[in-house]
Amino acid sequence: MRDVLDELYRRWQAGESVGLGTVVSTFRSAPRPAGAAMLVGTDGTASGSVSGGCVEGAVYELANEVLGDGEPVLQRYGVSDDDAFAVGLTCGGILDVYVEKIDSGTFPELSRVVESVRTEEPVAVATVVRHPNPRWLGRRLVVWPDRVAGGLGSERADAAVLDDARGMLNSGRTGSLQYGPDGQRRGEGMSVFVNSFEPPPRMLVFGAIDFASAMAKLGSFLGYRVTVCDARPIFATNTRFPDADEVVVDWPHRYLKAEADAGRVDNRTVVAVLTHDPKFDVPVLEVALRLELAYVGAMGSRRTHDDRLKRLREAGLTETELDRLASPIGLDLGARTPEETAVSIAAEMIALQWGGQGLRLAEVSGPIHS
């Protein structure tokens, strides 16, 4: 829902009703993940996507029906369903889409959710999407680390979902949970979709060079909160890096250690060291490789790489810690320009995140999405 949240809130504030289709479960090679959403307004306009184009038309029609009668629907689309296949989910995947009517009456907590998302306060929205009692459908529990709003229908159900939703929020997971009709741990009948909104992951780019500018632009496009850091104030300026969320003048290793000590980096944080100057990159890599980060890459030639490894070993890093280093940085795309190099770095980050091989899909077999 994050992709359409601003538009949803704008219409909610204006007193409008919208039809919202949300992917709540996926199977096999579904084109979009759980949480992907599509918004349909009473004026006939649509925004967002639940399948990258495969079933948007069917969801659009279903959203209009839900807008008319107000009754939410959980619909499955996939190759196992002849009717669904006919509307175009030819990718071979299966997805469950929950379509509901959203307005100030059905989702009174939306303003608080939006405020939390905008201030980067973690929040999760748990919604009943399947239940033998239709009156439970659409009930919501909004969960923060320290408080809760709304309710699902019983204290037992609230307690069970609250505990699980906080666990999912803590790990940044979005997906569906299964319970008995009253929240029983063992049983079936109730499905609750938990949409986690945690702060965006961070991208820390060290080295205020032209490659960093391209990296900041692409990192922002990918949804990272981007910081560019360099110890040289003449280069580290907001003017040179307009796509970065912040530009910091500090020694890279000192800044990274301070951020880690303050708890502002985590296992989703990616680090790109682009200085290729040992007085900058060796100290910051010494700090980065001892943290549990999603990615640590360093730019430089193979000669620079060998010299860097020697210096890092002398600094006391273990082989296990050195194995975390992506260097020379990026995938072999034949990149030449800063923009192409940024694509190769981002491609490596994505491949490591999702277990991709970095090969041409035309040359491999099996599912596209693992």
C-alpha positions in Angstrom: 0.0 0.0 0.0 3.0 2.3 0.4 3.0 3.1 -3.3 -0.5 4.5 -3.3 -0.6 5.8 0.3 -0.3 9.5 -0.5 -3.1 9.3 -3.1 -5.2 7.2 -0.8 -4.8 9.8 2.0 -5.5 12.7 -0.2 -8.8 11.2 -1.2 -9.6 10.1 2.3 -9.0 13.7 3.6 -11.4 14.9 0.8 -14.1 12.6 2.0 -14.0 10.4 -1.0 -14.4 6.6 -1.1 -11.9 4.5 -3.0 -11.7 0.8 -3.9 -8.3 -0.6 -2.8 -7.0 -3.9 -4.1 -4.1 -5.3 -2.2 -2.0 -8.4 -2.9 -2.2 -10.4 0.4 -0.6 -13.7 -0.7 1.6 -14.9 -3.6 2.5 -18.3 -4.9 5.2 -19.4 -7.4 6.4 -16.7 -9.7 3.8 -14.0 -9.0 4.9 -10.7 -10.5 4.4 -8.4 -7.5 4.9 -9.0 -3.8 2.4 -9.0 -0.9 1.5 -5.4 -0.1 1.4 -4.2 -3.7 -1.8 -2.2 -4.1 -4.0 -0.6 -6.7 -6.4 2.2 -6.0 -9.6 2.9 -7.9 -11.5 6.2 -7.4 -15.2 6.9 -7.9 -14.1 9.1 -10.8 -12.9 6.1 -12.7 -9.2 6.8 -12.3 -6.7 4.1 -11.1 -3.2 4.2 -9.7 -0.8 1.6 -8.5 -0.4 -2.0 -9.6 -1.1 -5.5 -8.2 0.4 -7.6 -11.0 2.5 -5.4 -13.3 -0.4 -5.3 -15.8 -1.5 -9.0 -15.9 -4.8 -8.7 -13.9 -5.2 -5.0 -13.5 -8.3 -4.9 -15.6 -10.1 -7.6 -13.6 -9.2 -5.9 -10.3 -10.4 -2.6 -11.6 -13.8 -4.0 -12.4 -13.9 -5.8 -9.0 -13.0 -2.6 -7.2 -15.8 -0.7 -8.9 -18.2 -3.5 -7.7 -16.9 -3.2 -4.2 -17.3 0.6 -4.3 -20.9 0.0 -5.3 -22.0 -2.4 -2.6 -19.3 -2.0 0.0 -18.7 -5.7 0.4 -15.0 -6.7 0.5 -13.8 -9.6 -1.7 -10.8 -11.9 -1.5 -10.1 -13.1 -5.1 -7.5 -15.5 -6.3 -5.9 -15.1 -9.7 -3.6 -17.6 -11.3 -3.1 -20.3 -13.9 -5.0 -22.8 -11.7 -8.1 -20.7 -12.3 -9.4 -20.7 -15.9 -11.3 -17.5 -15.5 -8.3 -15.8 -13.9 -6.0 -17.1 -16.6 -8.3 -15.7 -19.2 -7.8 -12.2 -17.8 -4.1 -12.4 -18.3 -2.0 -13.8 -15.4 0.3 -15.6 -17.9 3.4 -15.4 -15.8 2.6 -18.8 -14.2 2.1 -17.4 -10.7 -0.9 -17.2 -8.3 -1.9 -14.2 -6.2 -4.6 -13.4 -3.8 -6.0 -9.9 -4.0 -8.2 -8.4 -1.2 -10.4 -5.7 -2.6 -12.2 -3.3 -0.1 -13.8 0.1 0.2 -11.7 2.6 2.0 -13.1 5.9 3.4 -13.0 7.7 6.8 -15.6 5.4 8.1 -14.0 2.1 7.2 -10.4 3.2 8.0 -10.6 5.9 10.7 -7.0 5.2 11.8 -5.5 6.1 8.4 -4.3 9.6 9.3 -2.3 8.1 12.2 -0.8 5.5 9.9 0.2 8.1 7.4 1.7 10.3 10.1 3.8 7.4 11.3 5.0 6.5 7.8 6.0 10.1 7.1 7.9 10.5 10.3 9.5 7.0 9.8 7.9 5.5 12.8 7.4 1.8 12.4 3.7 0.8 12.1 1.8 -2.2 10.9 -1.8 -2.6 9.7 -3.5 -6.0 10.4 -6.7 -6.6 8.4 -9.1 -9.5 8.5 -9.3 -10.7 4.8 -11.0 -14.0 5.3 -13.5 -15.2 8.0 -16.5 -17.4 8.2 -18.4 -14.5 9.8 -18.7 -11.8 7.1 -19.0 -9.1 9.8 -15.3 -9.7 10.7 -14.1 -8.9 7.2 -12.2 -5.6 7.0 -11.7 -5.2 10.7 -8.3 -3.7 11.5 -5.7 -3.6 14.2 -3.1 -0.9 13.8 0.1 -1.8 15.6 3.0 0.3 16.7 6.0 -1.0 18.8 4.5 0.7 21.9 0.7 1.1 21.3 -2.3 -0.2 19.3 -5.5 1.1 17.8 -8.6 -0.6 16.4 -9.7 -4.1 17.0 -10.6 -7.4 15.1 -13.6 -8.7 17.0 -12.4 -10.3 20.2 -9.8 -9.9 22.9 -8.3 -13.3 22.0 -7.9 -12.5 18.4 -6.5 -9.1 19.1 -3.9 -10.6 21.5 -2.8 -13.2 19.1 -2.5 -10.9 16.1 -0.9 -8.1 18.1 1.9 -10.4 19.2 2.5 -11.8 15.7 2.2 -8.4 14.0 4.8 -6.9 16.2 7.2 -9.7 15.4 6.6 -9.1 11.7 7.0 -5.3 12.1 10.3 -5.9 13.9 11.7 -7.9 11.0 10.0 -5.8 8.3 7.9 -8.6 6.9 4.5 -8.2 5.2 2.2 -11.2 4.6 -0.8 -13.2 5.7 -1.3 -15.1 9.0 -3.7 -17.9 9.6 -5.8 -18.5 12.8 -8.9 -20.2 14.0 -12.1 -18.0 13.8 -11.4 -16.5 17.3 -7.7 -16.2 16.9 -6.8 -19.7 18.0 -3.2 -20.6 17.3 -4.3 -24.0 16.0 -7.1 -23.9 13.6 -8.2 -22.3 10.4 -10.9 -20.0 9.1 -9.4 -16.5 9.7 -6.8 -14.9 7.5 -5.2 -11.7 8.7 -3.0 -9.6 6.3 -0.3 -7.7 8.1 1.1 -4.8 6.1 4.4 -3.6 7.7 5.5 0.0 7.2 9.0 0.4 8.6 11.4 3.2 7.8 13.0 2.8 4.3 16.4 1.0 4.3 19.5 3.2 4.2 22.1 3.5 1.5 25.4 5.1 2.7 27.6 6.3 -0.1 31.2 7.3 0.9 33.1 9.5 -1.5 31.7 12.7 -3.0 32.6 11.9 -6.6 30.6 11.7 -9.8 29.9 8.0 -9.3 28.4 8.9 -6.0 26.0 11.3 -7.6 24.7 8.6 -10.0 24.5 6.1 -7.1 22.5 8.5 -5.0 20.0 9.1 -7.8 19.6 5.3 -8.4 19.4 4.6 -4.7 16.6 7.1 -4.2 14.8 5.5 -7.2 15.1 2.1 -5.5 13.5 3.4 -2.3 16.6 3.9 -0.1 17.2 6.8 2.2 20.5 7.9 0.8 23.3 9.6 2.6 26.5 10.8 0.9 29.4 11.3 3.2 32.9 12.7 2.6 35.5 14.5 4.7 36.1 17.2 2.1 33.6 20.0 2.5 34.4 21.5 -0.9 33.0 18.3 -2.6 30.3 17.2 -0.1 27.6 19.7 -0.9 23.8 19.5 -1.4 24.2 21.2 -4.8 26.4 18.4 -6.1 24.1 15.7 -4.7 20.5 16.9 -5.1 19.1 13.3 -5.1 20.6 12.4 -1.7 18.4 12.7 1.4 21.4 14.1 3.3 25.0 15.1 2.6 27.4 14.8 5.5 30.9 16.3 5.9 32.8 13.9 8.2 35.4 11.2 8.0 33.6 8.1 6.7 34.7 5.7 9.4 33.8 8.2 12.2 30.4 8.8 10.7 29.6 5.1 10.2 30.7 4.2 13.7 28.5 7.0 15.2 25.5 5.9 13.2 26.0 2.3 14.2 26.5 3.2 17.8 23.2 5.2 17.7 21.3 2.2 16.2 20.7 4.0 12.9 22.1 1.2 10.6 20.8 -2.4 10.5 20.8 -5.5 8.4 19.0 -3.7 5.5 21.6 -1.0 5.2 23.8 -1.0 2.1 27.2 0.7 2.0 29.1 1.7 -1.2 32.6 2.9 -0.7 33.6 4.9 -3.8 36.6 6.8 -2.6 39.3 4.3 -3.8 41.7 6.1 -1.5 43.2 4.0 1.2 43.2 6.8 3.8 39.4 6.9 3.5 38.2 3.5 2.4 40.3 1.2 4.6 39.2 2.8 8.0 35.5 2.8 6.9 35.6 -0.7 5.6 37.2 -1.8 8.9 34.1 -0.5 10.6 31.5 -1.7 8.0 32.8 -5.3 7.6 32.4 -5.8 11.4 28.7 -4.8 11.2 25.7 -6.9 10.2 24.9 -5.0 7.0 23.0 -6.1 3.8 25.8 -5.1 1.5 29.3 -3.6 1.6 31.0 -2.8 -1.7 34.2 -0.9 -2.5 35.3 0.6 -5.8 38.7 0.2 -7.3 40.9 -1.8 -9.6 42.0 -5.3 -8.9 45.4 -4.0 -7.8 43.6 -1.6 -5.5 41.5 -4.5 -4.2 44.6 -6.6 -3.4 46.3 -3.7 -1.6 43.0 -3.0 0.3 42.7 -6.6 1.5 46.3 -6.6 2.7 45.7 -3.4 4.7 42.5 -4.8 6.1 44.2 -8.0 7.2 46.9 -5.9 8.9 44.1 -4.1 10.7 42.9 -7.4 12.1 39.9 -8.3 10.0 39.2 -12.0 9.7 38.7 -13.9 6.5 35.0 -14.3 7.3 34.7 -10.6 7.7 36.6 -10.0 4.4 34.3 -12.4 2.6 31.5 -9.9 3.1 33.2 -7.4 0.9 32.0 -6.9 -2.7 35.1 -5.7 -4.4 35.7 -4.7 -7.1 32.2 -3.4 -6.7 29.2 -4.3 -9.0 28.3 -6.9 -11.6 30.2 -7.4 -14.9 27.9 -5.4 -17.1 30.6 -3.7 -19.1 29.7 -0.4 -17.5 31.7 2.7 -18.4 29.8 5.8 -17.3 28.9 6.7 -13.7 25.3 6.0 -14.4 26.1 2.5 -15.9 28.4 1.8 -13.0 25.6 2.7 -10.5 23.3 0.2 -12.3 25.9 -2.5 -12.0 26.3 -1.8 -8.3 22.6 -1.7 -7.7 22.2 -5.0 -9.7 24.7 -6.6 -7.4 22.8 -5.4 -4.3 19.5 -6.8 -5.7 21.1 -10.1 -6.7 22.5 -10.6 -3.2 19.3 -9.6 -1.5 17.1 -12.0 -3.4 19.6 -14.8 -4.2 19.9 -14.0 -7.9 22.7 -15.2 -10.1 23.3 -12.1 -12.1 23.0 -14.0 -15.3 20.8 -13.4 -18.4 17.3 -14.9 -17.8 17.4 -16.1 -21.4 20.3 -18.4 -20.5 18.9 -20.0 -17.3 15.9 -22.2 -16.6 13.4 -22.5 -13.8 11.3 -19.9 -12.0 12.1 -16.3 -12.6 11.2 -15.3 -9.0 12.8 -17.6 -6.4 
